[in-house]
Amino acid sequence: MLLRPMTIADYDSVVALWQATEGVGLNESDSREAIEGYLGRNPALSLVVELDSQIVAAVLCGHDGRRGFLNHLAVARLFRGQGLGRRLVEACLDRLSPLGILKCNIYLYVDNAAGAAFWRHLGWQDRAELKVMQRATPAASAEKI
């Protein structure tokens, strides 16, 4: 299995994996154009695992100069339990560290118990004192995935 940086050429395969993965929610921010921009702003941070030219795991990784962010970690069902998720997470953290990023955040749906258990198993901590809030920008009404 080959762990390598995600490229925009992987988009269709990665989106298919995300769509097939419970707990991963896609929206207008996951359009081809949006992901291409994200990859360009965060070179070599987002990763895929490839086996026989098939993407079997993927994660978006980036930062804002202060905090890192992991999004859409997914491992194909047939390949779960082999450490691929852990491998992707550790590789992302290893790539963020030399950039001076000291902490990394993730977002989970509150009803994603399996996802929360996975992240806790890897040593991630709940932040009960924080609440995520969001508002769309005017551009959001023009975007569609």
C-alpha positions in Angstrom: 0.0 0.0 0.0 1.2 3.4 -0.9 0.6 6.5 1.3 1.0 9.6 -0.8 -0.2 13.2 -1.1 -3.7 13.7 -2.5 -3.9 15.5 -5.8 -6.9 16.9 -7.6 -6.7 13.9 -10.0 -7.8 11.8 -7.0 -11.0 13.9 -6.6 -13.6 11.5 -8.1 -12.2 8.4 -6.3 -11.9 10.3 -3.0 -15.4 11.7 -3.1 -16.8 8.3 -3.9 -15.0 7.0 -0.8 -16.3 9.8 1.3 -19.9 9.3 0.0 -19.6 5.6 1.0 -18.3 6.3 4.5 -20.8 6.8 7.3 -20.2 9.9 9.4 -18.7 11.9 6.5 -20.9 14.7 5.4 -20.3 16.5 2.1 -21.5 19.9 1.0 -20.7 22.8 -1.3 -17.2 23.2 0.3 -16.3 19.8 -1.2 -16.7 20.7 -4.9 -13.8 20.0 -7.2 -12.9 23.6 -7.3 -13.0 24.0 -3.5 -10.9 20.9 -2.9 -8.4 22.0 -5.6 -8.0 25.3 -3.8 -7.6 23.6 -0.4 -4.9 21.3 -1.8 -3.1 24.3 -3.3 -3.2 26.2 0.0 -2.0 23.1 1.9 0.5 21.4 -0.3 1.4 17.8 0.4 -0.7 17.7 3.6 -3.8 15.9 2.5 -3.1 12.2 2.0 -4.5 9.0 0.3 -3.6 5.4 0.7 -3.6 3.6 -2.6 -3.6 -0.2 -3.4 -3.5 -1.5 -6.9 -4.4 2.0 -8.3 -7.5 2.1 -6.0 -7.8 4.7 -3.2 -8.7 2.8 -0.1 -8.3 5.6 2.5 -8.1 9.4 2.5 -7.9 12.5 4.7 -8.0 16.2 4.1 -5.3 18.0 6.2 -4.6 21.7 6.4 -3.9 24.6 8.7 -4.6 28.3 9.1 -1.1 29.1 10.3 -2.0 28.5 13.9 -4.1 25.3 14.2 -4.2 22.2 12.0 -7.4 20.6 10.8 -8.3 17.1 9.7 -11.4 16.6 7.7 -13.2 13.6 6.0 -10.9 10.8 7.3 -12.2 7.7 5.6 -11.1 4.1 5.2 -12.9 1.8 2.8 -14.9 -0.8 4.8 -12.9 -3.8 3.5 -9.6 -2.1 4.7 -10.7 -1.1 8.2 -8.9 -2.5 11.3 -5.5 -2.5 9.6 -4.2 0.8 11.0 -4.7 2.8 7.9 -6.7 5.5 9.7 -4.1 5.8 12.4 -1.3 5.9 9.8 -3.0 8.7 7.9 -3.6 10.7 11.1 0.0 10.3 12.3 1.4 11.2 8.9 -0.7 14.4 8.9 0.5 15.4 12.4 4.1 14.6 11.3 3.7 17.0 8.4 2.0 19.8 10.4 4.6 19.8 13.2 7.6 21.2 11.2 5.3 24.0 10.0 5.0 25.2 13.6 1.5 23.9 14.1 1.2 22.8 17.7 -2.4 21.5 17.9 -4.8 20.0 15.4 -8.6 20.0 15.5 -11.3 17.8 14.0 -15.1 18.1 13.7 -17.5 15.2 14.3 -21.2 14.9 14.1 -22.5 14.5 17.6 -24.2 11.2 16.7 -21.0 9.7 15.3 -20.2 7.4 18.2 -18.0 5.1 16.2 -16.0 8.1 14.9 -15.7 9.6 18.4 -14.5 6.2 19.8 -11.8 6.0 17.0 -10.5 9.5 17.7 -10.4 8.9 21.5 -8.5 5.7 20.9 -5.9 7.7 19.1 -5.6 10.1 22.1 -7.8 13.0 20.9 -9.8 14.8 23.6 -13.3 16.2 23.7 -13.5 19.9 24.1 -16.7 20.3 26.1 -16.1 24.0 26.7 -16.3 24.8 23.0 -19.2 25.1 20.7 -19.0 25.2 16.9 -21.0 27.9 15.2 -21.2 28.6 11.5 -22.7 31.1 9.1 -22.8 30.9 5.3 -21.2 33.6 3.2 -23.0 35.2 0.2 -20.9 32.9 -2.1 -22.5 29.8 -0.5 -25.8 30.2 -2.4 -23.9 30.0 -5.7 -21.9 26.8 -4.8 -23.2 23.3 -5.4 -21.4 20.0 -5.2 
